[in-house]
Amino acid sequence: MIPSHLSGLAYLRKRVTGELPDPPVFKTMAMRIAHAEEGMVQVVAEPDRNHLNSSGIVQGGVSASILDAATGFAIHSLLEAGLYVVTVGLELHFLKPVFADNGTLTAEGRIVHLSRKIGVADGILSDAAGNKLATATGTCVIAVLKNQ
């Protein structure tokens, strides 16, 4: 849960340092937030055999999840305390197949647009060798956290 007293960037930085726990989906997707600054967030992942589809490549939904996190958090990094984002659109372009032995994957999300109600960020997913594997544009609505 996002603490309502923390700005978006403060929340993300506490996730980077481990002061706040990752949600369960991050364990399922073998990912974590590696870096956060205003308007830019990096999410890294270590897909393994559990993430393979029947063709023996990492399921596209894994790449989508990593890019969704990076783009959404890039937007979240600019929000005041008490706000959060909800993805309403994610446009993906797969450039190369992802294999379990591609090493660490890094998705970098960067802010494109932010208003009071909507944010847009672009993301690039790369492998350990720096090869671009996928790109995405994420669109999020900005919402108010309810009392927890």
N, C-alpha and C positions, 0 to 999 in steps of 0.2 A: 504494500500500500504506500502511496505517495503521502508523506507527511505534509499537511496543509500549511505549515509554517515555513517551509523551505521554498526558495525560488527554484525554478527549473534547473539552473546550473548548479546550485548548491546540492540539490537532490542527486543529480547525475554524478557529481564529484564524490559524494558519499558512497555511491554505488561503485565507482572506480576503486576507491580505497578499501572497500569491503565493510565500511561502517554501517551500511544498510544492505540487507540481503537481496539477492536476485530473486525474481519470481520463479515459480517452478518451470515455466516454459523455457527459461534460459538454460536450465539443466537438460531438459529434453532436447533442445537444439544445440547443446554443447557450445553456448556462446556467453560472452560477457562484454561489458563496456570497458574498453581499454583506455579511452581518452575522451575528455569533454572540455570544450571551451565555448565561448559565445558563438552560436551559429554553426558549429562543427562538432560532430561526434564520430568516434570510431568504435565499431563493434567488431570483435574478433570471434571466430568460431573454429572448432576442431571437429569437423564431421568425421564419422567413422563408419564401419560396416552397418551399424544400426540405421543409418540415414540413406542407404542405397535403395534404388527402385529395382524393378525386375530386369532392367537393362544393365545393371551393375554400375550405374552412375548415381551421384547424389541427387535425390529427389528435388525437383525444381522448387518445391514449396519450402525447402530448407534455405535456399538462396533468397527466396522471397521474404521469409521470416527475418533473416539477417538484415536485408535491405530495408524492410519495414521498420525494424528497430532503429537502424541508423538514421533514416530520414525523419522518423517521428521524434526521436530524441534531439536531432538538430533543431527542430522547431521548439521542442520543450525547453531547450537550453536558454531560450530567450524569454521565457515566461516568468511572470511575477509569482510570488507565493499564492497558493490557493487555486491555481489553474492547472489543467492538464490537457493532453491532446487525445483525440480519437481519430484513427485513420478512416477516411471515407473513400479514398482512392489510392491505388498503387499500380502504376504502369511499369511493366518490366520488359526488358529486352535481354534475352539470354544470348551471349556472344560465343561462349565455348562451354562444353560439358565440364562439370565439376566431378572430380574423382576423389575417393576417400584419401588417396595418397597425394593430393595437391598441397598438403601441409596446411598451415594456418591460413584461414581466409580472413580478409579484412574488408569490412564495408565502411566506407566513409560517407557520411551524410553532411550536406552543406545547405544552408538556408538559401532559398531563392526569393521568397516573399513571406511577409508576416503582416497581418492586420489584426484587429481586435477579435475577429471571428474565424479567420482561416490562416493556415500556414502551408507553404509549399517548400519542399526540399528535394534536391537531387542526390542520388547515391551511386557509388561505383563499388562493385565487389571485385576484389583481386585475390590472387593466390599468393603463396609464399615467395614465388619467383617474380611477382609483380605483374603477372599476366592479368589483363582485364577479362573477367568472366561474365559479368552482367552489369546492367545499369538499371536505374529505377528513378521514377519521380513519385514522391509520396505527397498526398494532400490530406491535411488533418483539420478537423474543426477544433476550436479551443473551447473548453468547457470549464465550469466551476466545480471544484471538489466539494462534495457534500461532507458534512461533519462525520468524522469516523469514530 
